[in-house]
Amino acid sequence: MAHNPQAPQGPEGHDPAGSTQMFRAFVDEGGPQHGGRGAAAPAPAGPRVGLIVGIVAAVAILGTVVWLALG
């Protein structure tokens, strides 16, 4: 870890605030970039729900067409 002589030092010569800041910088660099947001937002469920509804609707329409054709 780099030594910063200008940072305030505790009684043991350890700066917990500096360590926390360095850890946060490390975590922010190592993880996926979120466009500058602090917390990761969950992926929107809109397209997935739309896809499921579309498949259910297609199966229902095909079932109706087959039922009318055979009935």
C-alpha positions as CSV (number, residue, x, y, z in Angstrom):
1,M,0.0,0.0,0.0
2,A,1.3,3.5,-0.8
3,H,2.4,5.7,2.1
4,N,0.8,9.2,2.1
5,P,2.7,11.4,4.6
6,Q,0.1,14.2,4.2
7,A,-2.8,12.0,5.4
8,P,-3.8,12.1,9.0
9,Q,-2.3,9.2,10.9
10,G,-3.7,7.2,13.8
11,P,-1.7,6.2,16.9
12,E,-0.3,3.2,15.1
13,G,0.6,5.1,12.0
14,H,-2.4,3.5,10.2
15,D,-5.0,5.6,8.3
16,P,-8.3,3.6,8.3
17,A,-10.1,6.3,6.2
18,G,-7.4,6.1,3.6
19,S,-7.5,2.3,3.5
20,T,-11.3,2.5,3.0
21,Q,-10.9,5.0,0.2
22,M,-8.3,2.9,-1.5
23,F,-10.4,-0.2,-1.2
24,R,-13.5,1.5,-2.7
25,A,-11.3,2.7,-5.6
26,F,-10.0,-0.8,-6.1
27,V,-13.6,-2.3,-6.1
28,D,-14.8,0.4,-8.5
29,E,-12.0,-0.3,-10.9
30,G,-12.2,-4.1,-10.7
31,G,-16.0,-4.5,-11.2
32,P,-18.1,-3.8,-14.3
33,Q,-18.7,-0.2,-15.1
34,H,-22.2,1.1,-14.3
35,G,-22.1,4.5,-15.9
36,G,-21.0,6.3,-12.8
37,R,-23.8,5.1,-10.6
38,G,-23.0,4.1,-7.0
39,A,-25.2,1.0,-6.8
40,A,-25.8,-1.6,-9.4
41,A,-29.4,-1.5,-10.8
42,P,-31.1,-4.7,-11.7
43,A,-31.6,-5.3,-15.4
44,P,-35.0,-4.2,-16.7
45,A,-37.5,-7.1,-16.9
46,G,-39.6,-5.4,-19.6
47,P,-38.2,-7.2,-22.7
48,R,-38.2,-10.6,-20.9
49,V,-41.8,-10.3,-19.8
50,G,-42.8,-9.1,-23.3
51,L,-41.1,-12.1,-24.9
52,I,-43.0,-14.5,-22.5
53,V,-46.3,-12.8,-23.2
54,G,-45.6,-12.9,-26.9
55,I,-44.9,-16.7,-26.9
56,V,-48.0,-17.4,-24.8
57,A,-50.1,-15.3,-27.2
58,A,-48.6,-17.1,-30.3
59,V,-49.3,-20.5,-28.8
60,A,-52.9,-19.5,-28.0
61,I,-53.4,-18.2,-31.5
62,L,-51.9,-21.3,-33.1
63,G,-54.1,-23.5,-30.8
64,T,-57.2,-21.6,-31.9
65,V,-56.3,-21.8,-35.6
66,V,-55.7,-25.6,-35.3
67,W,-59.0,-26.0,-33.3
68,L,-61.0,-24.1,-35.9
69,A,-59.3,-26.0,-38.8
70,L,-60.1,-29.4,-37.3
71,G,-63.4,-28.6,-35.7
